[in-house]
C-alpha cells in the first residue's frame, strides 16, 4: 500500500459535496436550458432534467419552493433555473436544487395567466351560454372589494347618483396578496348562500399584473362561474383584462363603469316615464277626438234627427220591394199559364176522343180492352163500341182474319 489516503464511498461523496457547496458560484447559480422529463411526485416535489444541445443536468425542486410557482412547467419549455448545486450522497451524483423557475420570453405571471386562460376556455367557463342576465332594476347590490380602496368609493358614489333606491351591501375583502383569493371566494359564496343581493360587483382599481393577480386565481374564477347570482367583474382600468373578466357574466372597464352597468339611471328613467306619459296623453287626446268626430257624425244623420222619417223611408222601400215582388209573381204566373195552355193543346191533339169525333169508334171486349185484330174475336163474342157520343153493344156473327184468306164475310 502506498501512503495515499483511503476513503469510503460515503466519505468521498461527502468530501465532493463539501467542495461543491463551498464554491460561492455553485451556491447560488442560475442555469438556462430546456426542461425535459418534468414530473411532479405525490410528495409535491418536482423532478426534471435541464438540458441544452450538448449536456444535461439533473434538477429537483422541493415542494416548498414549487408551491410558489405561478405557472405550470412543462417539458420542452425554455427556462432559467436558479438554485444551488450539491451532491446527493446516496447516488454520488450532483444535481441542481432549484428554488426558482423563470420562463423565457414572457414572465412567469404572464405565462401562468395564459395557461390558466387556455385551460378554463377549454372547459367552457368563458362560453356565452353560461352568462346570466343582469337584473334591470336591482333592489340590492353586493360589492365585493377592499373597503379601503378607491374602487368602493367610486362604485357607491355612482350607485347613489344613478339608482339611490338600491341597497348597497359591502362585503370587504383583501384584493391583493396570498390571502386575497380565498377571501374573495368566501365572499362570493356567502352572497349566494344567503342571497344578500340581486347582483354582485367584484373587483379593484388598476395596477400591475402582480397587483391584479388575485383576480387571475383559478379559485376565484371557479367561484364566479359557480355563482347563481350574476357577477359583474370590475378589475383595474380599460386595458387590464383578468381571468375574472372572462368568467364573469358581464365585464366592466372600471369600477365606476360596473356601477353604471349594474343599475339604471334614475334620471333617465324619470325622463322616459315623462316621455311615455306625454305620448299616452297625446294618444288619449287623439282617441277622444276621433270618438267626438264619430259621435258628431252619428248625431248629424237623419235617423238621429227624425226617427219617424227613417221609418217612413224604410216603409217606402218596403212598398217598392212589394211592388217588384207582385210584378215578378204575376209575370211568373202568366208564363206558367201559357205553358199549361200549350201542353194542354198538345195533349188534346193526341186524345183518342178527337178521332172518335171524326166518325170512328173503338171496339172494346168484355174486359174493356180495345180490340186491335180480328184474330182476337170469334163468332158469338160480344163487343162494346165506343162512339164519340155514347156506346153500343154488338154481337160478332163472323170473323174475317184481316188479311185476304179466301173467306168472305157472310151475313147471318
KAZI-V876467 format. One record per pair of residues at least 4 apart in sequence whose C-alpha atoms are under 6 Angstrom apart, sorted by the first residue. I is the first residue (numbers start at 1). GAP is how many residues later the second one is. If there is no record, write none. Layout:
i:I gap:GAP
i:I gap:GAP
This chain:
i:7 gap:4
i:13 gap:76
i:13 gap:79
i:17 gap:69
i:17 gap:70
i:18 gap:4
i:21 gap:6
i:25 gap:4
i:26 gap:58
i:26 gap:59
i:27 gap:57
i:28 gap:55
i:28 gap:56
i:29 gap:53
i:29 gap:54
i:29 gap:55
i:30 gap:51
i:30 gap:52
i:31 gap:49
i:31 gap:50
i:32 gap:47
i:32 gap:48
i:33 gap:17
i:33 gap:18
i:33 gap:19
i:33 gap:45
i:33 gap:46
i:34 gap:16
i:34 gap:17
i:34 gap:42
i:34 gap:43
i:34 gap:44
i:35 gap:14
i:35 gap:15
i:35 gap:40
i:35 gap:41
i:35 gap:42
i:36 gap:12
i:36 gap:13
i:36 gap:39
i:37 gap:11
i:38 gap:9
i:38 gap:10
i:38 gap:37
i:39 gap:7
i:39 gap:8
i:40 gap:5
i:40 gap:6
i:41 gap:4
i:44 gap:19
i:45 gap:16
i:45 gap:17
i:45 gap:18
i:46 gap:14
i:46 gap:15
i:47 gap:13
i:48 gap:11
i:49 gap:8
i:49 gap:9
i:49 gap:10
i:50 gap:6
i:50 gap:7
i:51 gap:4
i:51 gap:5
i:58 gap:37
i:59 gap:36
i:59 gap:37
i:59 gap:38
i:60 gap:37
i:60 gap:38
i:61 gap:36
i:61 gap:37
i:63 gap:4
i:65 gap:34
i:70 gap:39
i:70 gap:42
i:71 gap:37
i:71 gap:41
i:78 gap:26
i:79 gap:23
i:79 gap:24
i:79 gap:25
i:80 gap:21
i:80 gap:22
i:81 gap:19
i:81 gap:20
i:82 gap:16
i:82 gap:17
i:82 gap:18
i:83 gap:14
i:83 gap:15
i:83 gap:16
i:84 gap:12
i:84 gap:13
i:85 gap:10
i:85 gap:11
i:86 gap:8
i:86 gap:9
i:87 gap:6
i:87 gap:7
i:88 gap:4
i:88 gap:5
i:88 gap:6
i:103 gap:5
i:108 gap:4
i:117 gap:4
i:120 gap:5
i:121 gap:4
i:121 gap:5
i:125 gap:122
i:126 gap:120
i:126 gap:121
i:131 gap:118
i:132 gap:98
i:132 gap:117
i:138 gap:60
i:139 gap:27
i:140 gap:26
i:140 gap:27
i:140 gap:28
i:140 gap:57
i:140 gap:58
i:141 gap:27
i:141 gap:56
i:141 gap:57
i:141 gap:58
i:142 gap:26
i:142 gap:27
i:142 gap:28
i:142 gap:55
i:142 gap:58
i:143 gap:27
i:143 gap:28
i:143 gap:57
i:143 gap:58
i:143 gap:59
i:144 gap:27
i:144 gap:28
i:144 gap:58
i:145 gap:27
i:145 gap:28
i:145 gap:57
i:145 gap:58
i:146 gap:26
i:146 gap:27
i:146 gap:28
i:147 gap:25
i:151 gap:53
i:151 gap:54
i:151 gap:104
i:153 gap:4
i:154 gap:102
i:155 gap:100
i:155 gap:101
i:155 gap:104
i:158 gap:4
i:159 gap:4
i:159 gap:100
i:160 gap:4
i:162 gap:103
i:162 gap:104
i:163 gap:102
i:163 gap:103
i:173 gap:10
i:174 gap:6
i:175 gap:5
i:176 gap:4
i:176 gap:35
i:180 gap:34
i:181 gap:33
i:181 gap:39
i:185 gap:35
i:185 gap:38
i:189 gap:4
i:191 gap:4
i:191 gap:5
i:199 gap:30
i:199 gap:31
i:200 gap:31
i:201 gap:30
i:201 gap:31
i:202 gap:31
i:202 gap:32
i:203 gap:30
i:203 gap:31
i:203 gap:32
i:204 gap:31
i:204 gap:32
i:205 gap:31
i:206 gap:30
i:206 gap:31
i:207 gap:4
i:209 gap:4
i:215 gap:29
i:216 gap:26
i:216 gap:27
i:221 gap:23
i:230 gap:19
i:231 gap:17
i:231 gap:18
i:232 gap:16
i:232 gap:18
i:232 gap:19
i:233 gap:12
i:233 gap:15
i:233 gap:18
i:233 gap:19
i:234 gap:18
i:234 gap:20
i:234 gap:21
i:234 gap:24
i:236 gap:4
i:237 gap:16
i:237 gap:17
i:238 gap:15
i:244 gap:4
i:245 gap:6
i:252 gap:5
i:252 gap:6
i:299 gap:5
i:302 gap:4
i:303 gap:4
i:303 gap:7
i:344 gap:4
i:356 gap:4
i:356 gap:5
i:356 gap:32
i:357 gap:31
i:361 gap:25
i:361 gap:26
i:362 gap:23
i:362 gap:24
i:363 gap:7
i:363 gap:8
i:363 gap:21
i:363 gap:22
i:364 gap:4
i:364 gap:5
i:364 gap:6
i:364 gap:7
i:364 gap:19
i:364 gap:20
i:365 gap:4
i:365 gap:18
i:374 gap:27
i:374 gap:28
i:375 gap:26
i:378 gap:21
i:379 gap:17
i:379 gap:18
i:379 gap:19
i:380 gap:16
i:380 gap:17
i:381 gap:14
i:381 gap:15
i:382 gap:12
i:382 gap:13
i:383 gap:10
i:383 gap:11
i:384 gap:8
i:384 gap:9
i:385 gap:6
i:385 gap:7
i:386 gap:5
i:387 gap:4
